[in-house]
Amino acid sequence: MGRHSSDADRPNGGRFGEDTGPNKAQSAPRSGPISRPTARSGDAGGSAEPSTGSRRAVAAGSEEEFGFAHRKARSGRRGVWIWAGAALIVVIALIAGFILWRTGAVGCAERTRIAVAADPAMDAPLRSVAATASEDSCYDYVVTATPGAEIPGKLTQGDQSPDLWVPDSQVQARRVTTQVRKDLDLIAPSVATSPTVVVGKKLPELNSWVDVMKLSDLRTGSPIDTSTGDAPIIGALAEVNDSKLTSEQLTEAMTVLAIQQNNARLANDNEGTRLNLANTSEVPVVTSEQQYLLFTRTHPGSELKASVPADGTVLLDYPLVNTAGTGKRDEAAKAGKALQDALNSDAGRSSLTSAGYRAPDAAPIDGGIGQVKTLELKDPTQVDKAIRQWQVLGVPIRTLVVEDTSGSMDAPAGSSTRAQLLIDASTAGLKLFPNNTMIGGWAFGIDKGGPGQDWREMAPIRRLDAPAADGGTHRQALAKAVRDGLQLLGGGTGLYDTTLAAFKEVQNTYDPNYSNSVIIMTDGKNEDPNSISLDELLGQLKQLEDPARPVLVLTIGISEDADTQALKAIADATGGTTYVAETPSDIGTVFIDAIQARVAAAGR
């Protein structure tokens, strides 16, 4: 912490109780007697000097009479206090000088607080370096570990948003800034690096990232949370560029991988839980070299080994991004440069290396996997398209399914009814969703939830593999709720109030680790005379839109009686899509197509 806290910089080196030279002199006996003319010695001319003995007697008597003996004793202590007081003044001066230096009278016009959001793996070493950077600059860096899924929300908080951000890759930085409609302002393209690796006890020979994607029980991170979740796709895309793989083969491989990941991914999934799983089983995981080194250092005796495909690997590059608002952007740029200098210093590099990171040039570090070939793609737009597709597949769905239970749903449809066909389609669709999908169900009509409320909850939004109260799973409970709800038909259709309420419900309970949406299924048009109008609904949906908490509304019209124009306008207002089942046989197909179309929509 430098100058101000060292004993060597304190006056007297902290020796305030030591018997120094001046104090010793003051405590020695006086060298001669005290001689004073007495006030009562006779007339003005009677000033004859007394004898030596008389002088001593007078001196003693004078001291005793006038208190000089007492004053003599105080004079020694007074010297001590004078010196101690002088030392204290020097200490105060030094402290005041340090405060002035910190606050601006010396060196800084003022001190500026700089909020830094950091990838959780980078948090500890960045805090250490930032503390030193604060001492050596006019900035007070406050570092906060922020998971990738939480960053969009942080960057849309106005003045409360972080000034600087250290994500794990430029890929993630570009994705998030695009989502929240900010320019990507790089202060440093990289402050550290770490190769993506495959870790396991028994790993086969890996020639390509397609080989990695085909590994049995492979576990990766969510692409919305960490760039190690994107790495297999970027690596495979490089193989497409080299004509070793077609785009169709890549999409097929991504689909298979996404289904496997979403069925296996736990609710508390993170780098640590995946590495622990690999350490106690035969499951391979995709992670970073830094996380692998950190795990093996803290788990002596671990049998885990790290490997990369022969074709090469994807490098996490940890850029430093300026995310400050317009009014603070220039100041954040200066603070970012000071932090970058601290990270590039010998002490900064030592902190990062000790935490398992490589330098920006990716030079090997002790205990790592050695020299690696880095896979790079020159066209970012090509990467963005593939990553969008992968994220749509790899990011689990969280949706509220809102089904029409008005009287018209009892209308005949072939040999069945519209309601029964919707039950069949919903049951089939539920089987398509992976285990980590979160789904809830509402039924709607007019006043279905009581006077003035057109909707009622059939099942809350939960993971499909979550245990249900009856001992089964939420998937089973939801299927039963849909069947029961579509048996209770009657009344008109309260479409607009229900749609707005469903949108608010999903947005208010938004989960950044999921793709959040509403699915509206109806065979009619809004018939509630007391509801808001279509224009009011569309206006409120636009007003409520939040790029950090995007909620898509997908609409499905059942039969030719559905208000397709209104359904399309509702979907368009949120960036969603609309589908129409014009015949009874289309209902099941449309419902399933609405799920599968996520990939096609992402590839545009």
Secondary structure, 3 states (H helix, E strand, C coil): CCHHHCHHHCHHHHCCCCCCHHHHHHHCCCCCCCCCCCCCCCCCCCCCCCCHHHHHHHHHHHHHHHCHHHHHHHHHHHHHHHHHHHHHHHHHHHHHHHHHHHHCCCCCCCCEEEEEEECHHHHHHHHHHHHHHHHCCCEEEEEEECCHHHHHHHCCCHHHCCCEEECCCHHHHHHHHHHCCCCCCEEECCCCEEEEEEEECCCCCCCCHHHHHCCCCCECCCCCCCHHHCHHHHHHHHHHHCCCCCHHHHHHHHHHHHHHHHHHCCCCCCHHHHHHHHHCCCCCEEEEHHHHHHHHHHCCCCCCEEECCCCCECEECCCEEECCCHHHHHHHHHHHHHHHHHHHCHHHHHHHHHCCCECCCCCCCCCCCCCCCECCCCCHHHHHHHHHHHHHHHCCEEEEEEEECCHHHHCEECCEEHHHHHHHHHHHHHHHCCCCCEEEEEEECCCCCCCCCCEEEEEEEEECCCECCCCCEHHHHHHHHHHHHCCCCCCCCCHHHHHHHHHHHHHHCCCCCCEEEEEEEECCCCCCCCCCCHHHHHHHHHHHCCCCCCEEEEEEEECCCCCHHHHHHHHHHHCCCEEEECCCCHHHHHHHHHHHHHHHHHCC
